[in-house]
Amino acid sequence: MDEYGPLANSSTSSRREFLRGSSAAVASWLISPPAVHASKNDFVLRVLGTDVTLREDIRRQAEKDLGFRIRFEPGGSATVLQKASMRPETFDVYEQWSNSINILWQANAIQPISKDRIARWNEINSLTKSGKLTPDMPIGAGDAPHKLLHVQADDSLGADDSPQISFVPYVHNVDSFGYNTSIVPQGIPYETESWGWLLDNRFHGRVGVVNEPAIGIFDLALAAQSRRLIEFADIGNLTRIEVDQLFEILMDYKLRGHFSGLWNSVPQSVSFMKSGRVVIESMFSPAASTLNGLGIPVTYAAPREGYRGWHGVLCLSSKTSGRAKDAAYAYMNWWLEGWAGAYMARQGYYIAIPERARDYLSPGEWSYWYEGKPAPHHLTDADGRIAVRAGAARTGGSYLNRFSRVAVWNTVMDSYEYSLVRWYELLTT
């Protein structure tokens, strides 16, 4: 999500040295029945991750389909990444974003995953495997997930195909910002909507930003560059000098009272907008759907500069073995079978095998969420609340169109640790 340099072909001990220097349907046929369906009921698969995917509905369905108990431990991105990096014995499966992979791999917190144990590997689409859904699609700056996917012969991670992978790809999306169109004039997708609006004086004192340094820094870097306050050589890998220049700009905005607050969770971002505290903010897709369902007219922008892209990862703890390892493989495979992908689609997210999810979506849901067509009727979210009104079309269009416009992927920059220091200065000033 840096100063970790090139991935090392290192031993466990050198990886540990690295960590100390840092801040930081599939069912029983996929696994051996005696290994998981033992007569004892004390087995529990431990899943560590964020509250984006560790939802109670998902846990219950997975338990029902797989036949063993599952415990979810959700938390904030930085918190769970730190725990996973330093205490791999506390989890079996880790769910987060691809920008966490460098940290986890260098810390020896995760082990290679055998592709031949991923039942539908050949069905996973090309976005993860090549960074593109079509041959001519631009990839975007930063750590596109395919760059970190395969375990190379020298124990580094790279894009060259190999029998082992560092993660199983699953949920992904493009992020931007949301704005209340009862106050902020409606923009035109990819033409007038701009990251620069986050630093526009028209919205002084009513701007919210995600309090996640590895994410928020890119939102604000895109905003500052859009307003021509700064120009980056590579927005996916800011230098220390560029980080300083960016934070000088942001500190000035904060001291002038431009930002209303930094949110730590999707519900908090909803609260910010619902209360009127903000009229524009960094936002994740479910927040926009929730607000629209509440009757608050929020547009999830399609910025002319492009989106910030992210890709979810399912990882296997380096300490997991035996029955727990079999169960972990079953759980990771389960995510690609369709039900979970459809559940996440209703929150605005995509899955690595869209066609499997399609089997669990209505024609209207598929046409809206994946094809970018107007909703033929009201559509509900994963909790059964109205999230999309009849006739509405998804801002930014189809899956293909949206991922054709990734400006930068969530990334662990070479300057990551230094950027953390500056981020917390911004928070506490």
Solvent accessible surface area in square Angstrom, and as a share of the most:
residue,aa,sasa,rsa
1,M,2,0.01
2,D,2,0.01
3,E,84,0.38
4,Y,17,0.06
5,G,38,0.36
6,P,127,0.80
7,L,30,0.15
8,A,37,0.29
9,N,104,0.53
10,S,27,0.17
11,S,67,0.43
12,T,77,0.45
13,S,76,0.49
14,S,46,0.30
15,R,15,0.05
16,R,55,0.20
17,E,103,0.46
18,F,46,0.19
19,L,14,0.07
20,R,162,0.59
21,G,61,0.58
22,S,18,0.12
23,S,60,0.39
24,A,18,0.14
25,A,89,0.69
26,V,0,0.00
27,A,30,0.23
28,S,41,0.27
29,W,161,0.57
30,L,39,0.20
31,I,10,0.05
32,S,55,0.35
33,P,74,0.47
34,P,107,0.67
35,A,23,0.18
36,V,6,0.04
37,H,70,0.31
38,A,37,0.29
39,S,115,0.74
40,K,142,0.60
41,N,126,0.65
42,D,94,0.49
43,F,22,0.09
44,V,29,0.17
45,L,0,0.00
46,R,66,0.24
47,V,1,0.01
48,L,3,0.01
49,G,0,0.00
50,T,6,0.03
51,D,73,0.38
52,V,18,0.10
53,T,1,0.01
54,L,11,0.05
55,R,59,0.22
56,E,84,0.37
57,D,44,0.23
58,I,0,0.00
59,R,50,0.18
60,R,125,0.46
61,Q,40,0.18
62,A,0,0.00
63,E,43,0.20
64,K,160,0.68
65,D,38,0.20
66,L,2,0.01
67,G,45,0.44
68,F,13,0.06
69,R,124,0.45
70,I,5,0.03
71,R,126,0.46
72,F,26,0.11
73,E,68,0.31
74,P,68,0.43
75,G,25,0.24
76,G,43,0.41
77,S,20,0.13
78,A,51,0.40
79,T,91,0.53
80,V,5,0.03
81,L,5,0.03
82,Q,84,0.37
83,K,56,0.24
84,A,0,0.00
85,S,0,0.00
86,M,106,0.47
87,R,124,0.45
88,P,2,0.01
89,E,84,0.38
90,T,25,0.14
91,F,2,0.01
92,D,3,0.02
93,V,0,0.00
94,Y,0,0.00
95,E,1,0.00
96,Q,0,0.00
97,W,15,0.05
98,S,2,0.02
99,N,1,0.01
100,S,0,0.00
101,I,0,0.00
102,N,18,0.09
103,I,0,0.00
104,L,0,0.00
105,W,2,0.01
106,Q,6,0.03
107,A,0,0.00
108,N,28,0.15
109,A,0,0.00
110,I,2,0.01
111,Q,28,0.13
112,P,43,0.27
113,I,0,0.00
114,S,34,0.22
115,K,26,0.11
116,D,130,0.67
117,R,83,0.30
118,I,5,0.03
119,A,53,0.41
120,R,51,0.19
121,W,28,0.10
122,N,141,0.72
123,E,69,0.31
124,I,6,0.03
125,N,29,0.15
126,S,47,0.30
127,L,1,0.00
128,T,0,0.00
129,K,60,0.26
130,S,48,0.31
131,G,1,0.01
132,K,59,0.25
133,L,37,0.19
134,T,43,0.25
135,P,127,0.80
136,D,125,0.65
137,M,5,0.02
138,P,84,0.53
139,I,46,0.23
140,G,27,0.26
141,A,30,0.24
142,G,16,0.15
143,D,25,0.13
144,A,0,0.00
145,P,0,0.00
146,H,20,0.09
147,K,84,0.36
148,L,10,0.05
149,L,0,0.00
150,H,7,0.03
151,V,13,0.08
152,Q,38,0.17
153,A,121,0.94
154,D,70,0.36
155,D,46,0.24
156,S,18,0.11
157,L,15,0.07
158,G,13,0.13
159,A,50,0.39
160,D,102,0.53
161,D,114,0.59
162,S,17,0.11
163,P,109,0.68
164,Q,72,0.32
165,I,0,0.00
166,S,0,0.00
167,F,0,0.00
168,V,0,0.00
169,P,0,0.00
170,Y,0,0.00
171,V,0,0.00
172,H,0,0.00
173,N,0,0.00
174,V,0,0.00
175,D,4,0.02
176,S,0,0.00
177,F,0,0.00
178,G,0,0.00
179,Y,0,0.00
180,N,15,0.08
181,T,38,0.22
182,S,81,0.53
183,I,87,0.44
184,V,1,0.00
185,P,89,0.56
186,Q,108,0.48
187,G,10,0.09
188,I,87,0.44
189,P,56,0.35
190,Y,38,0.14
191,E,109,0.49
192,T,59,0.34
193,E,0,0.00
194,S,2,0.01
195,W,0,0.00
196,G,2,0.02
197,W,28,0.10
198,L,0,0.00
199,L,1,0.00
200,D,17,0.09
201,N,94,0.48
202,R,144,0.53
203,F,12,0.05
204,H,85,0.38
205,G,27,0.26
206,R,90,0.33
207,V,0,0.00
208,G,0,0.00
209,V,2,0.01
210,V,5,0.03
211,N,40,0.20
212,E,16,0.07
213,P,9,0.06
214,A,3,0.02
215,I,7,0.03
216,G,0,0.00
217,I,3,0.01
218,F,1,0.00
219,D,0,0.00
220,L,2,0.01
221,A,0,0.00
222,L,6,0.03
223,A,0,0.00
224,A,0,0.00
225,Q,48,0.21
226,S,28,0.18
227,R,97,0.35
228,R,220,0.80
229,L,79,0.39
230,I,19,0.10
231,E,134,0.60
232,F,14,0.06
233,A,101,0.78
234,D,68,0.35
235,I,21,0.11
236,G,2,0.02
237,N,55,0.28
238,L,1,0.01
239,T,71,0.42
240,R,131,0.48
241,I,123,0.62
242,E,18,0.08
243,V,0,0.00
244,D,41,0.21
245,Q,83,0.37
246,L,0,0.00
247,F,0,0.00
248,E,114,0.51
249,I,33,0.17
250,L,0,0.00
251,M,31,0.14
252,D,70,0.37
253,Y,17,0.07
254,K,50,0.21
255,L,123,0.61
256,R,107,0.39
257,G,37,0.35
258,H,0,0.00
259,F,28,0.12
260,S,29,0.19
261,G,10,0.10
262,L,36,0.18
263,W,3,0.01
264,N,99,0.51
265,S,37,0.24
266,V,31,0.18
267,P,90,0.57
268,Q,63,0.28
269,S,0,0.00
270,V,16,0.09
271,S,59,0.38
272,F,10,0.04
273,M,3,0.01
274,K,122,0.52
275,S,85,0.55
276,G,33,0.31
277,R,112,0.41
278,V,1,0.00
279,V,2,0.01
280,I,0,0.00
281,E,0,0.00
282,S,0,0.00
283,M,0,0.00
284,F,29,0.12
285,S,7,0.04
286,P,17,0.10
287,A,0,0.00
288,A,7,0.05
289,S,12,0.08
290,T,30,0.18
291,L,0,0.00
292,N,47,0.24
293,G,24,0.23
294,L,91,0.45
295,G,54,0.52
296,I,32,0.16
297,P,60,0.38
298,V,7,0.04
299,T,19,0.11
300,Y,18,0.07
301,A,1,0.01
302,A,0,0.00
303,P,1,0.00
304,R,129,0.47
305,E,52,0.23
306,G,6,0.05
307,Y,0,0.00
308,R,0,0.00
309,G,0,0.00
310,W,13,0.05
311,H,1,0.00
312,G,0,0.00
313,V,0,0.00
314,L,0,0.00
315,C,0,0.00
316,L,0,0.00
317,S,0,0.00
318,S,31,0.20
319,K,116,0.49
320,T,7,0.04
321,S,77,0.50
322,G,51,0.49
323,R,79,0.29
324,A,21,0.16
325,K,56,0.24
326,D,28,0.14
327,A,0,0.00
328,A,0,0.00
329,Y,5,0.02
330,A,0,0.00
331,Y,0,0.00
332,M,0,0.00
333,N,4,0.02
334,W,5,0.02
335,W,0,0.00
336,L,3,0.01
337,E,14,0.06
338,G,2,0.02
339,W,65,0.23
340,A,0,0.00
341,G,0,0.00
342,A,1,0.01
343,Y,11,0.04
344,M,0,0.00
345,A,0,0.00
346,R,53,0.19
347,Q,12,0.05
348,G,0,0.00
349,Y,4,0.01
350,Y,1,0.00
351,I,3,0.02
352,A,0,0.00
353,I,6,0.03
354,P,17,0.11
355,E,104,0.47
356,R,70,0.26
357,A,0,0.00
358,R,105,0.38
359,D,112,0.58
360,Y,91,0.35
361,L,16,0.08
362,S,42,0.27
363,P,118,0.74
364,G,6,0.06
365,E,18,0.08
366,W,20,0.07
367,S,19,0.12
368,Y,18,0.07
369,W,7,0.02
370,Y,9,0.03
371,E,63,0.28
372,G,16,0.15
373,K,106,0.45
374,P,81,0.51
375,A,3,0.02
376,P,86,0.54
377,H,93,0.41
378,H,87,0.39
379,L,5,0.02
380,T,54,0.31
381,D,14,0.07
382,A,20,0.16
383,D,73,0.38
384,G,52,0.50
385,R,129,0.47
386,I,59,0.30
387,A,4,0.03
388,V,7,0.04
389,R,106,0.39
390,A,54,0.42
391,G,53,0.51
392,A,40,0.31
393,A,56,0.43
394,R,16,0.06
395,T,33,0.19
396,G,7,0.07
397,G,20,0.20
398,S,29,0.19
399,Y,20,0.08
400,L,83,0.41
401,N,53,0.27
402,R,2,0.01
403,F,2,0.01
404,S,31,0.20
405,R,98,0.36
406,V,10,0.06
407,A,23,0.18
408,V,0,0.00
409,W,3,0.01
410,N,3,0.02
411,T,6,0.04
412,V,11,0.06
413,M,5,0.02
414,D,75,0.39
415,S,4,0.03
416,Y,20,0.08
417,E,35,0.16
418,Y,42,0.16
419,S,4,0.03
420,L,21,0.10
421,V,81,0.47
422,R,34,0.12
423,W,1,0.00
424,Y,102,0.39
425,E,71,0.32
426,L,5,0.02
427,L,53,0.26
428,T,116,0.67
429,T,78,0.45
